[in-house]
Amino acid sequence: MKKSDLRKVLADIFDPSVLTTELPKHELNKPPSLKDIESLASLIAEEKEEESFQQFLSKNPHFLFRLTPSSDDTVLGFLNKPPISNFNIADFGIYIVNQGGCRVFLIEIERPSDKLFTKALTPAKKLQVALGQIHDWNEWLQTNRETFVRSSFKILKESPRFPKKRKNGSFIYCSPEHLEGSWAGFGGDHFCTFEYLILIGRWSKLSEREKNRLVYYNRSYETQNIKIRTYDNFIRKAIEGPRFFW
């Protein structure tokens, strides 16, 4: 077998930029250091306001990448405060492609100290408001997908390429030309999936009945691509999360 034939097969599989003597570790998917985890745990212990957690995650997006996408995804970009409509803004957006098509993860951040449920096991105020926001987002996006993609891609294209970032943490992980080409190549101009994540509360602070209710809610919302996750799970998955992003 000719070495040139081998290199051609490898070049067909991988981006040529990764074909060095060793495959590099993907920076977007690196597990957090103990210092990272202690910094986030300190915010939880001090019961900081929601803005403190948003700022932390905008500076440390690898926490979010470990929780939301799956191992066969390719991340195109990350936006802080992506506008959904004139009236709605998510906390974070992650733009992804894979052989299943294009996906956008829209994330709503609440505080670890926020309650999930009332005594009657109905959603407490913060969770109820977050769910209402996501239903508003989804309703608007179903009929205004092209408007959303056009406006958000304008912001993405104006964002620097990782490891550079905007002051608010936004970036793309490819060239602007590759961004649009990949999105179109995986069908995003005609269809994309929107998925939603609410980060709120503490699993360790829930009663058994509340834990069961949270599991029930997550099962119920699977068909609507909505996930509700606690900070306990969020931090554990930051350590355990998917290993590769190509």
N, C-alpha and C positions, 0 to 999 in steps of 0.2 A: 504494500500500500504506500502510495506517495504521501509525503508529509503535507504537501499542498492540498491533497484531497481531504485529509484529516482537518486541516485548518478551515477548509471551506465548510465542512459539516458543522464545526464548532461556531464559525461565523454566522451560519444560518440559524443556530440555536440561540446564541448569545449576542448581546450588543458588543461590537468589537472592542469598545473601551474597557470591558471587563476581562478581556483575554490577555492577562498578564501571567506571570509565573504562578500566582495564586489568585483564586477568586476573592475579591475584597468582601469584607463584612459590610452589610448595608447599613449606612449611618442612620437612616430613618427608622430602622427596626432594632436599634441597639437596646439591650435591656438597661433599665436605670441602674445607676450606681447606688451604693448604700447612702451616699450623701444626698442624692436626688430623693430617695425614699424618705430619708429623715427630714428633708426640707418640706416635703408635702405633708408628712405626719405632724410636723410642727404647726402647720397651718390648721390642721384638723384639731389638734390639741388645744390651740388657742381660739378655736371657733371663729376664725376670720370670716369676713364678709365674702359674698359671692365673687366680687371683683378680684379678690386676692387669688382665688383658685383659677379664674380665667387668665390672669396675668401669668401665673405659674405655668399653666398648660400652653400658653402661647410661646413661652420660652423653652418649654420641654415637650414638644409635640410627640416625641417618641413614646410617651405614655399612651397617647391616643392611638397611635399606629399599632401598638401592641394589642389593643382591645378591639378595634373596629374591623379592619380588613382581614382577609384570610390569606393563606400562604401562597396562593397562585395569583395574587393581585399585583398590578404595577401601579404605583402611585404617580400621578401626573402633577398634582399640586395640593397645596394646603392654604386655606383662606381663614383669616380671623375676621369675624363679623361679616360673613357673606350676606349681601342683601337678597332677600327672596322676593319681596314686592316692595311697593312704596311704604308699606305699613309693617313689614315683618323682616327681622334680621335674626339669623341663627348665631350662636356663639362661635362655632367652627364649622368648616366644610372641608371634606377630604374627597378629592376627585381621583377616580380609580378606573382602570380598564383590566379586563381579563378575557378569556375566550368565551365567557358567558355574556360579554357585552360591557357596556359602560355603567358605572355606578357613582352616585354621589351620596356620601354620608353627611347628614346634617345633625349637629350635636347641640344639645341644650344643657348647660351646666347649672346646677343648683348647689346648695351647700351640703356638706356631710351632716351638719346638725339639723337639717330640715327633716321633718317627719314625713313619712310616706302615707300613713293611714290614720284615720280617726278611730275612736273606740268602736265604731260600728263597722270598721274595716272597709270603709269607702275611702277613696283618695283624699288625703289631706290637702290643704289649700295650695301649697307649692306644687305638689305633684299634679293636682287637678288643673292648675294654670298651665303647667308645662305640657300636659297632654292636650289641652285646648289649643295651645300654640301650634303644636305639631299637626293637629287636625286642620288648623287654618292654613299652615304651610302646604300640606298635602292637597287640600282642596284647590288652592290657587295654582299649584304646580301642575296638576293634572290637565289644566286647560291653558297654561302659560309656560310650558316647558321651554319652548324656543326662546322666549323672552328672557327667562332665567339663565339659560345657557349662554346666550349672547352677552348679557350684562356681566355675568360672573367670569366669563372667559376674557372679557376686556380687562378685568382686574387681574386675573391670572397672568395674562400676557405682559402686563406692566409690572409684575412682581419679579424680583431677582431670582436667579437660578441658585438652588441650594449648593453650597452651604451658606450663601448670602441670604439675607432675609430683609423684609421690610421692618420698620420699627415695631410694627404690631405683630411680627412673627410670620407673616404670609410669605410664601415662596412657591416656585415651581421646581420640579425635579427633572426638567428636560429643557430643550430650547423652545422658544415660542412656536417655531415652525413644527417641531416634533409634537408639541402639545396639541395643536389642531389636527395634524395628520393622524396621530394615534386615536384621538377622539372620533374622527370621521371613519377611520379604518375599522374601528370596533363597533360602528353603528350608532354612535352617540348623536349624530345629526338627525336620526330618525326615531331613536328610542333610547331611553336610559332609565335605570331603576333608581328610585330615591329610597334611601334607608335612613332611619331616624334613631338617635340614641339620647336618652335622658340619663344624666349622671346625678344621683341624689342619695343622701342618707347613708346609713351604716347598717350593714347586715347584722353585725354583732349586737346592735341595739334593738333589733326586732324580736318580738315574741315569736313563739312557734306558729301561732295563728297568722301573724303578720308575714312571716317567711313563706308560709303556704299560700297566702293571698298574693304575694309578689310573684311567686312561681306561676300561679294561676293567671295573673294578668299578663305575664310574658308569653305564656302559651296562647292566650287569647289574641294577643297582638301580633303573633307571628305572621299571619296572613296580610297584615298591614305594614310589615317591615319596621315595626317599632320595638325597641328594646329599652327596658328600664334596668339600670345597673347601679349597684351601690359602690361606694368608694372602697370598701373592703375588697370586693371582687376586682375592681378597677386596678388596685395596686398589685394584687396577686397576679392578675393577667399581664401586668406590665413586666413581671419577672418571667412568667411562663410562656408568653405569647408566641405567635408564629415565628419560625426561625428565618425564613427567606423571603425576600421581595425582589423578584426579577420581572 
